[in-house]
Amino acid sequence: MEEASEAVVYVLDVFSGIGGFSLGLERAGLQTIAFTESNLFCQDVLRKHWPQTPIWNDIHELNAESIQYACLPKPDVVCGGFPCQAFSTASHGNRTARDVWPEMARLIGEIGPAWVLGENVPGIGVEGVDRVCADLDGAGYTTVVLTFDVSPPGRSRGRRRILFLAY
């Protein structure tokens, strides 16, 4: 009797940084198909660990059509730590110009992945959490919001993060 092969679950990692989401998701058996990351140092790190995986420099340039054109499979998961400058208490200047959540929401709406995983700082506030949840709800998702501490073991607490898990 033949065993059924497991389906591959594909991940699109946006605002990738050095690939933390992809590292964890790949350890869970998922496969990253592409990244978006504008920081050149982070791109170098991504290329070192995922040399065959394409990187888009700007999320504004990525859409469902460009993923298909690159002969990539449709992502089952879109994940990303969308930049927090618009919400961070350390932010200065025009916060609206730095808000790129709408681009992540646009991409999610175009692609329609089964799962969405997003991360941000507590400075996003109730208004920001509500907006993200409303955008995901409007795209047909149910969203769970979790708050947790990401301080390294042995360090004082205080590095809080908000996680959005939508399906």
Residue, then its C-alpha position, 0 to 999 in steps of 0.5 A: m500500500e502506498e503512503a499518501s504524500e503530504a501536500v507542500v504548503y507555500v509561504l510568501d514572506v513579506f517585510s522579511g527582515i533576515g527571515g525569522f518567520s520563514l526559518g520557523l515556518e520551514r522548520a514546521g515543514l512549510q516552504t518559502i517561495a519568495f520574499t520582499e525586503s528593501n534592506l540590502f543587508c537583510q537581502d544578503v542574509l536572505r540570499k545566503h540562507w535561501p539562495q534560490t528564492p526570489i526577493w522583491n525589493d519593494i512590496h509595491e512591485l509584487n502582486a498576484e500576476s508577478i508571482q504567477y509570471a515568476c512561475l511560483p506556486k500560489p502561496d498558502v500563507v502570507c506572513g510578515g512583520f509589517p514595518c512598525q515605524a507608523f505605530s512605534t512610540a519611537s517614531h518621528g515625523n510623518r507616520t502615515a507615509r510609513d504605514v505599509w500595512p495597506e500594501m500587505a492587505r492589498l497583496i493578501g486580498e489579491i492572492g487569497p492565501a489560506w492563512v495570514l501571519g502578521e506581527n507588530v509592536p504594541g504601539i500599533g494601539v487599539e485603533g491599529v489592531d482594529r484596522v488590521c482586523a477589519d481589513l482581514d475581516g473584509a477580505g473574508y478572514t477570521t483573525v485571532v490577535l495574540t500579545f506576547d513577550v519576545s525578550p530573550p531568556g534571562r533578560s528582563r521582560g518588556r519586548r512585547r509583540i502583537l501577532f495576527l493569525a488569520y484564516 
